[in-house]
Amino acid sequence: MNSWFDPGKEREAAQTLIAQGAEVVTHHTDSTAVVQAAEEKGVWAVGYHSDMSKYGPKAHLTAATHLWGDIYTKAAQDVLAGKWKPMNVWGGIKDKMVKLAPINAAVPAEVKDQVTKVEKEIVAGKFHPFAGPVKDNEGKERVAAGKVMADDAMQKMDFYVEGVQGKLPKP
């Protein structure tokens, strides 16, 4: 998309993927267009940034929601106290900065249970989504077996993982 917010392009991309046979669509953009397209076409969707189930009550499986409220509150308090310093902010499920939206009732109970189990393992440090081996979609090993992709490497990730079709757009 090369954009954080372009509902027209987002809808068009989702519709194209669906027309090509995609059964589940998702996005890394800030509108509800993908979830709405999935709802209209009768396929599944995973939302992003917030619970988008009201835009696709049948299609919306769940969403990764970003919870910035506490971070903003602390930053504002630090500014008021004269002790704010610029810093990078990086957190996830363990840090309560990312949470899954409620899971669609159509998802089987055993799948919901597995999701809950993995969430707990992430928080406990027993599971890492980018534990090796990780290969890119051209077969090159990016993370060796027994290793975990470091946060700074994730922030600079410039490849699609094995199983994802396509190539990253060139800047």
Secondary structure, DSSP 8 states (H G I E B T S, - for coil): ---S--HHHHHHHHHHHHHTT-SEEE-SSSSSHHHHHHHHHT-EEEEEES--GGG-TTTEEEEEEE--HHHHHHHHHHHHTT----------TTTTSEEE----TTS-HHHHHHHHHHHHHHHTTS--TTBS-EEBTTS-EEE-TT-B--HHHHHT--S-BTT--S-----
